[in-house]
Amino acid sequence: MMGEEAYEQIRERLKNEVTQMKEQVPGFTRGLAILQAGDRHDSNLYINVKLKAAEEVGIKATHIKLPRTATESEVLKYIRSLNEDSTVHGFILQLPLDSENAINIEAVINAITPEKDVDGLTSISARKLTRGDLNDCFVPCTPKGCLELIKETGVEIAGKYAMVVGCSKIVGAPMYDLLLWNNATVTTCHSKSASLGEEVNKVTSWWLQLVKWIKPGAIVIDYGINYVPDDTKSNGRRIVGDVAYNEAKERAGFITPVLGGVGPMTVAMLMQSTVESARGFLEKYNIQYNNLNLKTPVPSDIAISRSYKPKPIGTLAREFGLFSEEVELYGETKAKVLLSAPERLKHQPDGKYAAVTGITPTPLGEGKSTTTVGLVQALGAHLFQNVFACVQQPSQGPTFGIKGGAAGGGYPQVIPMEEFNLHLTGDIHAITAANNLVAAAIDARIFHELTQTDKALCNRLMPSVNGVRKFSDIQIRRLRRLGIEKTDPTTLTDEEINRFARLDSDPETITWQRVLDTNDRFLWKITIGQAPMEKGHTRTTQFDISVASEIMAVLGLTSSLEDMREGLGKMVVASSKTGEPISAEDLGVSGALTVLMKDAIKPNLMQTSEGTRVFVHAGPLANIARGNLSIIADRVALKLVGPEGFVVTEAGLGADIGMETFFNIKCRYSGLRPQVVVLVATVRALKMQGASRTGTQQLPTPL
C-alpha cells in the first residue's frame, strides 16, 4: 500500500472543497502560516513540501522565517498576531526551533489558539483527544495520516489488537488515543518496556529486530526515520524506517514504505486540518448581516436607524481581519483603526476602487451618500462580496441647521445616526482646537513683536534652562530657511536676531480665520483685541465652519503622522510686510498641531443598517477641504477587502467640485485610480440645474 496513492485522492477532495468555499464566499481566504526559527536544512525541505502541497490544493500558505537570534518573546509576538489574523486559518511551528536563545517549546506551542492548532500539538488539543472529543479538536498530522492509511486497507479497526511502539507527544501518544477511540485494543511499548528493552539490547540495528514481531497478515505503519551509512549515496547515508521493509513485507498484509508512505499522508492531513479550520471559521465567524424590515410608508431616518441593533464594533473589526491591538474602541458602535494596520497590510494587493459622485446638487443634496451606502449594502449583504464604504464625516453645524447629516437616508444609512452626526470620535473638535491654536499664535506673535525689542523677543523664543539657551529643532529649521547655519544662539548677530525673531506679519494679509463647528451667523464678522491688556491692537476677522479649515484638507491628503506634520507646517497663514509667506512652521506650532491631531489621523470604523463596514474620515467641504474623505481610509479599506473585494468611496459636493478635486488632487497625490465612477443624477437636480433656469418645465434632452 503506497501513501502517495491515498494522498492523491485526499488532495483532489480537498481541492474541490476549497473551490466550493471560494464560490460560496468570494474573497474568502484559506490561509496556512508556517513559523520557523533558524535555517535548518532538513526543516527547509519539509517546509518546501508543505508549501507545494498547499499550492496544489488551493491554500494560501505563508512562510515566516525568524532569525536564529529570535527570542521567546519575539516568537510569542508572532504567534499572537497569527492568532488574530483572520486570513490565517491554521498555523504550525516548524520544529525543532533553531534558535540561539533558550525557548520554552511547551510555552510557545500552547500560545497557539486551539481554533488554529492544525498540528494538534497544544495541551488543549491533547486533552480533548485523550477524552475522545475527536470532533472538537485537531489531531496531530502524522497519527491522523497513519489512521487514514489503516482505513484505506479496508480492514475494520474495531475489535482488532494494535501495538504502538513509542509514546512521543507528537506521534505515539496521540496514535494510541486514536486507535483506542476507534475501538481497537491498544498496547503501547516504549524504551522503558522491560521485555522490549531486553530484545533491543541484543542487536545493533534495532529496527531489523522488529521484523520477527510482525504477525503474518498484519498492517504495519512505519513512521520512523533513521539514517544508516551507505557509500552508494552522495551524502554517505540513506534513510530507513523502524522496520526492515524488504523483510517485513513478506510477513505483513499491508506495509508503508519509508519514502512515499506516512510522509505524504502527514502533509495531506495538515492540508485537511487547514481546510477544516477554514470551514469552522466560516461557520463561526461568517459575516452576519441584518435583514431589512421594509415598511410602507417608509419611516423617518432616525426611526430606521434606531430599529436596528448594530453589531459590537470589535466583532465587526475581527470579521474583516483587524487585530485587537489595531483597534481603539469608542464604546460599542464606533472605533478608530490605528496606523499600524496599513503598515502590516502594505504587501496585501488592493481591492477594486469605485467612486460615487453626483451632478450639481440641490440645496437638499443629491443622494451621493445614500447611493454609496446602498451600493455597499447590495454588494455585501446581498451579493456577499467583501466590501467597504468610505464616507465623509458630517459637520455638526449643518446637522443643527437646514440640512441633515451625511449618513445616507432611509434604509441605506450609517448607524447609529446620533453617533455618526454628533461628535463621532472628536476629529472635528481636534481640527477646531488645532485651527484656533494657529489663530491664537498669529495674533500673539503680532502683539509681542509690536511691544518688545528684538533681544527680549529672542529671549522669549529661547527661554533659559539652567542658564543655557538652545535652539529647538523647529527653530533650527527656520534658521536654515533664512540661510543662517549657526546652532549657538550666542553667536547670532543683531541683524540675524532681527530676522530670526520677527515674522513682521502684515495684519491685512492674514488669511487664517478662527473656526467653530456650529452655525453662528453673528460670528461671521468680529473685532478682536478689545481687552485693555491688548493695548489697542484690534483688527477685524471672522469665524468659519470647522470643516472649512485647511487642517481638514491636510488631514484628507495625509498618509502618515510624519507626512501630516509636514503638511501642517507648510500651511500659509499670512504674509510679511515685504510679501514673504508666513507658515505654521514659521510660527513654531506645527509640532503642537500634530499632537492635537494624533488621534484624528486614525480612520473611524462604523457600520450600515445592514451590517456592512464603513470608514468615516475627513471631509466634507470641497471648496477648501476637497469634499473627499481621507486617503488613509481608502488605502486601509483597499487592503482589507483584498484583490477580490470592493471599496466604494464618496466624492462629495457634485462632480463639478468634489469629483474634480478627487481626480485632480486626491488621485494624483495618492496614486489611487478608480476602476469605475457612479454618477448620481436625480430629476429634481436636472430640473433645477437645467430647464427650470430658462423658465420652462421641459427637461433637457439627455446626451
C-alpha positions in Angstrom: 0.0 0.0 0.0 1.5 3.3 -1.0 0.8 6.5 0.9 1.1 8.5 -2.3 -2.0 6.9 -3.8 -4.1 7.9 -0.8 -2.5 11.3 -0.8 -3.6 12.0 -4.4 -7.2 11.1 -3.6 -7.3 13.3 -0.5 -5.6 16.1 -2.4 -8.3 16.1 -5.1 -11.1 16.1 -2.5 -9.5 19.0 -0.6 -9.0 20.9 -3.8 -12.7 20.6 -4.6 -13.7 21.7 -1.1 -11.5 24.7 -1.3 -13.0 25.6 -4.6 -16.6 25.3 -3.3 -15.8 27.5 -0.3 -14.4 30.1 -2.7 -17.5 30.0 -4.8 -19.8 30.3 -1.7 -17.9 33.2 -0.2 -15.9 35.3 -2.8 -12.8 36.8 -1.3 -12.7 34.2 1.5 -9.0 33.3 2.3 -7.9 29.8 3.0 -4.7 30.6 4.8 -1.9 28.5 6.4 1.2 30.0 8.1 4.4 28.2 8.8 6.5 29.8 11.5 10.2 28.8 11.5 13.2 30.0 13.6 16.7 29.5 12.1 17.6 27.9 8.8 18.0 24.1 9.3 18.4 22.3 6.0 16.0 19.5 7.0 13.4 22.0 8.2 13.6 23.9 4.9 13.0 20.6 3.0 9.9 19.8 5.0 8.6 23.4 4.7 9.0 23.4 0.9 7.0 20.1 0.7 4.2 21.7 2.7 4.2 24.9 0.7 4.0 23.0 -2.6 1.1 20.8 -1.2 -0.8 24.0 -0.1 -0.4 25.5 -3.6 -1.7 22.3 -5.2 -4.8 22.3 -3.0 -5.5 26.0 -3.4 -4.5 27.1 0.1 -2.6 30.3 0.5 0.5 29.4 2.5 2.8 31.9 4.2 6.3 31.0 5.3 7.5 33.2 8.2 11.2 32.7 8.9 12.7 34.2 12.1 16.4 34.5 12.5 18.4 32.2 14.8 18.7 35.1 17.2 14.9 35.2 17.8 13.9 35.2 21.4 11.0 33.5 23.1 9.1 36.8 23.4 9.6 37.5 19.6 8.2 34.1 18.7 5.3 34.7 21.1 4.6 38.0 19.4 4.3 36.4 16.0 2.1 33.7 17.4 -0.3 36.3 18.9 -0.5 38.2 15.7 -1.3 34.9 13.8 -3.9 34.1 16.3 -5.8 37.3 15.5 -5.2 37.3 11.7 -8.5 36.2 10.1 -6.8 35.5 6.8 -4.8 32.7 8.5 -7.0 29.7 9.5 -4.2 27.5 10.7 -0.5 27.7 11.5 2.2 25.5 12.7 5.6 25.8 14.4 8.3 24.0 12.3 10.1 22.0 15.0 12.7 22.0 16.2 13.1 25.7 16.6 16.7 26.5 15.6 17.4 29.4 17.9 20.5 30.6 19.8 18.3 31.5 22.7 16.6 29.2 25.2 12.9 28.9 24.1 10.3 27.0 26.1 8.8 24.9 23.4 5.8 23.9 25.5 5.0 27.6 26.2 5.2 28.7 22.6 3.1 25.8 21.3 0.4 26.4 23.9 0.3 30.0 22.9 -1.4 28.9 19.6 -5.1 29.3 19.8 -6.9 25.9 19.6 -9.0 27.0 16.7 -5.9 27.3 14.5 -3.8 24.5 16.0 -3.9 22.4 12.8 -0.8 20.4 14.0 -2.8 19.4 17.1 0.1 19.9 19.5 -1.3 22.2 22.1 -2.2 20.8 25.6 -5.9 21.7 24.9 -5.9 19.6 21.8 -4.2 16.7 23.5 -6.6 16.8 26.4 -9.6 16.7 24.1 -8.1 13.8 22.1 -7.5 11.9 25.3 -11.1 12.4 26.3 -12.3 11.3 22.9 -13.6 14.7 21.7 -12.4 14.0 18.2 -14.9 16.3 16.6 -13.8 19.2 18.8 -10.0 19.2 18.3 -7.3 18.9 15.7 -5.3 15.6 15.8 -1.5 15.6 15.2 -1.0 15.2 11.5 1.2 12.1 11.5 -1.0 9.8 13.6 -4.0 11.2 11.8 -2.3 10.2 8.5 -1.5 6.8 9.9 -5.1 6.2 10.8 -6.2 7.2 7.3 -3.7 4.7 5.8 -5.2 1.9 8.0 -8.7 2.8 6.9 -7.5 2.7 3.2 -6.8 -1.0 3.6 -10.4 -1.7 4.2 -9.6 -3.6 7.4 -12.1 -2.9 10.2 -10.2 -1.3 13.2 -12.9 -2.0 15.8 -12.1 -5.1 17.9 -8.6 -5.5 16.5 -5.4 -5.7 18.5 -2.9 -2.9 17.9 0.5 -2.1 19.2 2.1 1.4 19.2 5.9 1.4 19.6 6.9 4.7 21.0 5.0 7.2 23.2 6.0 10.6 21.9 3.6 13.6 22.3 3.7 14.1 18.5 3.0 10.5 17.3 3.0 7.7 19.8 0.6 9.0 22.5 -2.0 10.5 20.1 -1.8 7.4 17.9 -2.7 5.3 21.0 -5.7 7.6 21.6 -6.9 7.5 18.0 -6.8 3.7 17.8 -8.5 3.4 21.2 -11.4 5.7 20.2 -11.7 3.8 17.0 -12.5 0.7 19.3 -9.2 -1.1 18.9 -7.4 -2.9 21.8 -4.2 -1.0 22.1 -0.8 -1.7 23.7 1.9 0.9 23.9 5.6 -0.1 24.1 8.5 2.2 24.6 12.1 2.4 25.6 11.2 1.6 29.3 9.2 -1.5 28.4 11.1 -4.4 30.1 10.7 -7.2 27.5 11.1 -4.9 24.6 14.3 -3.4 26.1 15.8 -6.9 26.5 15.3 -7.8 22.9 16.5 -4.4 21.6 19.7 -4.6 23.6 20.7 -7.8 21.9 21.1 -6.3 18.4 22.9 -3.3 17.0 20.3 -2.4 14.3 17.2 -2.4 16.4 14.8 -1.7 13.5 15.7 -5.0 12.0 14.8 -6.8 15.2 11.2 -5.7 14.9 10.6 -7.9 11.8 10.2 -11.1 13.8 7.5 -9.5 16.0 5.2 -8.9 13.0 2.2 -11.1 12.9 1.5 -12.6 9.5 -1.1 -10.5 7.6 -0.8 -7.5 10.0 -1.0 -3.9 9.0 2.4 -2.2 9.6 2.6 1.6 9.6 6.2 2.6 9.8 6.6 6.3 10.7 10.2 6.0 11.8 13.1 8.0 10.2 16.6 6.8 10.7 19.9 7.3 8.9 22.4 4.5 8.2 25.8 4.6 6.5 25.6 4.0 2.7 28.6 4.5 0.5 26.4 4.5 -2.6 24.7 7.7 -1.6 26.3 11.1 -2.3 25.9 12.2 1.3 27.2 8.8 2.6 23.9 7.8 4.3 20.4 6.6 3.5 17.0 6.8 5.2 15.4 3.8 6.7 12.4 3.3 8.9 11.9 1.4 12.2 11.2 -1.8 10.2 13.3 -3.5 7.6 10.9 -3.0 4.7 12.1 -5.8 2.4 12.0 -8.5 5.2 8.8 -7.2 6.8 6.7 -7.0 3.6 7.0 -10.8 3.4 5.1 -11.2 6.7 2.8 -8.1 6.7 -0.5 -7.9 4.9 -0.1 -4.2 4.3 3.0 -2.0 4.9 4.1 1.5 4.2 7.4 2.3 2.6 9.7 4.8 4.4 9.6 7.2 1.5 6.2 7.8 0.0 4.3 6.3 2.9 3.5 8.2 6.1 5.2 11.4 4.9 2.8 12.3 2.1 -0.2 11.5 4.4 1.2 13.7 7.1 1.3 16.6 4.7 -2.2 15.7 3.4 -3.6 15.7 6.9 -2.1 19.2 7.5 -3.9 20.4 4.4 -7.1 18.7 5.5 -6.9 20.2 9.0 -6.4 23.7 7.5 -9.4 23.2 5.3 -11.4 22.0 8.3 -10.2 25.1 10.3 -11.3 27.4 7.4 -14.7 25.7 7.3 -15.1 26.2 11.0 -14.1 29.8 10.8 -16.6 30.3 8.0 -19.4 28.8 10.1 -18.4 30.6 13.3 -17.2 34.0 12.1 -19.1 34.3 8.9 -20.2 37.9 8.5 -23.7 38.4 9.8 -26.0 40.9 8.1 -29.2 42.5 9.3 -32.4 41.6 7.5 -34.1 44.8 6.4 -37.7 45.1 7.6 -39.2 47.3 4.9 -42.3 49.3 5.8 -44.8 51.4 3.9 -44.8 54.3 4.3 -41.0 54.5 4.9 -40.3 55.7 8.4 -38.1 58.6 9.2 -34.3 58.1 9.0 -33.9 58.3 12.8 -36.7 55.7 13.3 -35.0 53.4 10.8 -31.6 53.9 12.5 -33.0 53.0 15.9 -34.8 50.0 14.7 -31.5 48.1 14.0 -29.1 46.9 16.7 -25.5 47.4 15.5 -23.0 44.6 15.9 -20.4 45.2 18.6 -17.7 47.2 16.8 -15.0 44.8 18.0 -16.8 41.9 16.3 -17.1 43.9 13.1 -13.4 44.6 13.2 -12.5 40.9 13.6 -14.8 39.9 10.7 -12.5 41.5 8.2 -9.1 40.9 9.7 -8.2 43.7 12.0 -6.2 42.7 15.2 -7.5 43.8 18.6 -4.2 45.8 19.0 -5.0 47.7 15.8 -8.4 49.0 17.0 -9.3 51.6 19.6 -12.9 51.1 20.8 -15.1 54.2 21.4 -18.0 52.4 23.1 -19.9 49.6 21.3 -20.7 51.2 18.0 -17.6 53.1 16.8 -13.8 52.6 16.8 -10.6 54.0 15.4 -8.2 52.0 13.4 -4.5 52.5 14.2 -1.9 53.3 11.6 -0.1 50.0 12.4 -2.9 48.3 10.4 -1.9 49.8 6.9 1.7 49.1 7.8 1.0 45.4 8.4 -1.1 45.2 5.3 1.2 47.1 2.9 2.0 44.0 0.9 -1.6 42.9 0.5 -3.0 43.5 -3.0 -5.5 46.3 -3.3 -9.2 45.7 -3.9 -11.3 47.3 -6.7 -11.8 51.0 -6.3 -15.2 52.7 -7.1 -16.1 56.4 -6.6 -19.6 57.8 -6.2 -20.4 61.5 -7.1 -23.4 63.4 -8.3 -24.3 66.2 -10.7 -24.6 69.7 -9.2 -26.9 69.0 -6.3 -30.0 70.8 -5.0 -30.0 72.5 -1.6 -31.2 69.3 -0.1 -28.4 67.2 -1.6 -28.3 64.8 -4.4 -28.1 61.4 -2.7 -24.4 60.5 -3.1 -24.1 59.2 0.5 -27.3 57.2 0.1 -26.1 55.7 -3.1 -22.7 54.9 -1.6 -24.1 53.1 1.4 -26.9 51.4 -0.7 -24.3 50.1 -3.2 -22.1 48.7 -0.5 -25.1 47.1 1.2 -26.1 45.5 -2.1 -22.6 44.2 -2.8 -22.0 42.9 0.7 -25.3 41.8 2.3 -27.0 40.5 -0.9 -24.2 39.6 -3.3 -21.8 38.5 -0.5 -18.8 40.4 -1.7 -16.0 41.7 0.5 -16.8 45.4 0.6 -16.2 48.7 2.4 -17.9 52.0 2.2 -15.8 55.2 2.7 -17.8 58.3 3.5 -17.1 61.8 4.8 -17.7 62.8 8.4 -20.6 65.3 8.6 -20.2 68.7 10.2 -22.2 69.3 13.4 -23.1 72.8 12.1 -25.4 71.8 9.2 -26.9 69.0 11.3 -28.4 71.6 13.5 -29.2 73.9 10.6 -31.2 73.3 7.5 -29.5 70.1 6.3 -29.5 66.5 7.7 -26.4 64.5 8.3 -24.3 62.8 5.6 -25.2 59.3 6.9 -27.3 58.3 3.8 -31.0 58.1 4.1 -33.9 55.6 4.5 -32.7 52.1 4.8 -29.2 52.6 3.4 -27.6 54.6 6.1 -24.7 54.6 8.6 -25.9 53.7 12.1 -26.3 54.7 14.9 -27.3 58.1 13.3 -26.8 60.1 16.5 -23.2 58.8 16.9 -22.5 59.4 13.3 -23.7 63.0 13.2 -22.7 64.2 16.7 -19.1 64.4 17.7 -18.3 60.8 16.5 -14.8 60.3 18.0 -13.9 64.0 18.2 -12.0 64.5 14.9 -13.7 67.8 14.0 -13.2 69.1 17.6 -9.5 68.3 17.2 -9.4 70.3 14.0 -11.2 73.2 15.7 -8.6 73.2 18.6 -5.7 73.0 16.2 -7.0 75.6 13.9 -7.7 78.1 16.7 -4.2 77.4 18.2 -2.8 78.7 14.9 -5.1 81.8 15.1 -4.1 82.5 18.6 -0.4 82.1 17.7 -0.7 84.6 14.9 -2.2 87.4 17.0 0.0 86.7 20.0 3.1 86.9 17.8 2.0 90.1 16.2 1.3 91.6 19.7 4.7 90.6 21.1 6.6 91.8 18.1 4.8 95.2 18.4 5.6 95.6 22.1 9.1 94.1 22.6 12.7 94.7 21.4 14.5 92.2 19.2 16.6 90.9 22.1 13.6 90.5 24.5 11.6 88.8 21.8 14.5 86.4 21.1 14.9 85.6 24.8 11.2 84.7 25.0 11.5 82.4 22.0 14.5 80.6 23.6 13.9 80.7 27.4 17.0 80.0 29.6 17.2 76.5 31.1 19.8 76.3 33.9 21.4 79.4 32.4 21.7 77.9 28.9 19.7 78.9 25.8 19.3 76.4 22.9 17.6 76.4 19.6 14.8 73.9 19.3 14.6 71.7 16.2 11.9 73.7 14.6 13.9 76.9 15.2 17.0 75.4 13.6 14.8 74.6 10.5 13.7 78.2 10.5 17.3 79.4 10.6 18.1 77.1 7.7 15.3 78.6 5.6 16.7 82.1 6.4 20.2 80.9 5.2 21.7 81.1 8.7 23.8 78.0 9.5 24.5 78.8 13.2 23.4 76.5 16.0 24.6 78.5 19.0 22.2 81.4 20.0 25.0 83.4 21.4 26.7 83.7 18.0 23.8 85.5 16.3 24.4 89.0 15.1 21.9 91.8 15.8 20.7 91.6 12.2 20.3 87.8 12.4 18.4 88.1 15.7 16.0 90.5 14.0 15.4 88.2 11.0 15.0 85.2 13.2 12.8 86.7 15.9 10.5 88.8 13.8 8.0 87.5 11.3 6.7 91.0 10.7 3.3 89.9 9.7 1.0 92.3 7.8 -2.4 92.1 9.6 -4.2 92.9 6.3 -2.8 89.8 4.7 -3.9 87.3 7.4 -5.9 84.5 5.7 -6.3 82.3 8.7 -9.6 82.5 10.4 -10.9 81.1 13.7 -13.4 78.2 13.3 -16.4 76.8 15.1 -18.5 73.7 14.3 -21.8 75.5 14.8 -23.8 77.7 12.5 -23.4 81.1 14.4 -24.1 83.9 11.9 -23.2 86.6 14.4 -19.5 85.4 14.3 -19.2 85.9 10.5 -17.5 89.3 11.2 -16.0 90.2 14.6 -13.5 92.6 16.0 -10.7 91.1 18.3 -8.2 92.7 20.6 -10.6 95.0 22.5 -9.5 94.0 26.0 -7.4 96.7 27.8 -4.4 94.4 28.0 -4.2 94.3 24.2 -3.2 97.9 24.2 -5.4 98.9 21.3 -4.2 96.3 18.8 -7.5 95.5 17.3 -8.4 94.0 14.0 -11.4 92.7 12.1 -11.6 89.0 11.5 -14.2 86.2 11.3 -15.2 82.7 12.2 -15.6 79.9 9.6 -17.1 76.5 10.0 -14.6 74.0 11.4 -14.7 71.7 8.3 -13.6 74.6 6.1 -10.2 74.7 7.9 -7.2 74.0 5.8 -6.3 71.5 8.5 -9.2 69.3 7.3 -7.6 69.4 3.8 -4.3 68.3 5.2 -5.9 65.5 7.2 -7.6 64.3 4.0 -4.4 64.2 2.0 -2.1 62.8 4.6 -0.6 59.3 4.6 1.3 59.2 7.9 1.9 61.1 11.0 5.2 62.5 9.6 3.5 63.4 6.4 0.8 65.2 8.3 3.3 67.2 10.4 5.0 68.3 7.2 1.7 69.3 5.6 0.6 71.3 8.7 3.9 73.1 8.8 3.5 74.2 5.2 0.1 75.9 5.7 0.5 79.7 4.8 -1.3 81.9 7.3 -0.3 85.4 6.3 2.4 87.4 4.5 5.1 89.6 5.9 5.2 93.3 5.1 7.8 92.6 2.5 5.5 90.0 0.8 7.2 86.8 2.2 4.7 84.0 3.0 4.5 83.0 6.7 3.7 79.4 7.5 2.7 77.5 10.6 6.2 76.2 10.7 7.5 79.8 11.0 5.1 80.3 13.9 6.7 77.2 15.6 3.3 75.4 16.1 3.5 72.5 13.6 4.6 70.1 16.3 1.8 71.2 18.6 -0.7 70.9 15.8 0.4 67.3 15.1 0.0 66.4 18.8 -3.6 67.8 18.7 -4.3 65.8 15.6 -2.6 62.5 16.6 -5.9 60.7 17.1 -7.8 62.4 14.3 -5.5 60.9 11.7 -6.9 57.4 12.5 -9.9 56.4 10.4 -13.2 55.8 12.2 -15.0 52.5 11.8 -18.8 52.2 11.8 -21.4 50.1 10.0 -24.5 50.4 7.8 -28.1 49.4 8.8 -27.5 46.0 7.2 -24.2 45.5 9.0 -21.6 46.2 6.2 -18.4 48.1 7.1 -17.9 51.8 6.8 -14.9 54.1 7.2 -15.8 57.6 8.2 -13.0 60.1 8.0 -12.3 63.7 6.9 -14.4 65.9 4.6 -16.7 67.5 3.8 -16.3 71.0 2.2 -15.0 70.8 -1.4 -14.1 74.5 -1.8 -11.4 74.2 0.9 -11.2 70.6 2.1 -11.8 68.9 -1.3 -15.1 67.2 -0.5 -13.4 63.8 -0.2 -12.7 61.6 2.7 -9.1 60.7 3.6 -6.5 58.9 1.5 -5.7 56.8 4.6 -9.2 55.5 5.0 -9.3 54.5 1.3 -5.9 52.8 1.4 -6.7 50.8 4.6 -10.1 49.7 3.1 -8.5 48.6 -0.2 -6.0 46.4 1.7 -8.6 44.9 4.0 -11.0 43.8 1.2 -8.3 42.1 -0.7 -7.9 41.8 -4.5 -11.4 40.4 -5.0 -13.2 43.0 -2.8 -14.7 46.4 -3.5 -14.2 49.8 -1.9 -16.8 52.4 -2.7 -15.6 55.9 -1.8 -17.6 59.1 -1.8 -16.5 62.3 -3.8 -18.8 64.9 -2.4 -20.5 68.1 -3.4 -21.0 67.2 -7.0 -18.9 66.3 -10.0 -18.1 70.0 -10.7 -16.2 70.3 -7.4 -15.9 67.1 -5.4 -15.1 64.8 -8.4 -12.7 67.3 -9.9 -10.7 67.6 -6.6 -11.0 63.8 -6.3 -9.2 63.2 -9.7 -7.0 66.3 -9.9 -5.8 66.3 -6.3 -6.6 63.1 -4.3 -5.9 60.6 -7.1 -2.7 62.3 -8.2 -1.5 62.7 -4.7 -2.3 59.1 -3.6 -1.7 57.2 -6.8 -5.1 55.5 -6.4 -7.1 55.1 -9.6 -10.8 54.1 -9.5 -12.0 51.3 -11.9 -15.5 52.8 -12.0 -17.4 56.0 -11.3 -21.0 56.1 -10.3 -22.7 59.4 -11.2 -25.9 60.2 -9.3 -28.5 62.3 -11.2 -32.0 63.0 -9.9 -35.0 64.5 -11.7 -35.1 67.3 -9.1 -31.5 68.3 -9.8 -31.9 68.1 -13.5 -34.9 70.4 -13.3 -33.1 72.8 -11.0 -29.8 73.0 -12.9 -31.3 72.6 -16.4 -34.6 73.6 -17.9 -36.0 75.5 -14.9 -33.4 78.1 -15.3 -34.8 79.0 -18.7 -38.3 79.3 -17.3 -39.6 76.1 -19.0 -40.6 72.9 -17.2 -39.3 70.7 -20.0 -36.3 68.5 -19.1 -33.3 68.9 -21.3 -32.6 66.2 -23.9 -30.2 63.6 -22.4 -26.8 63.5 -24.0 
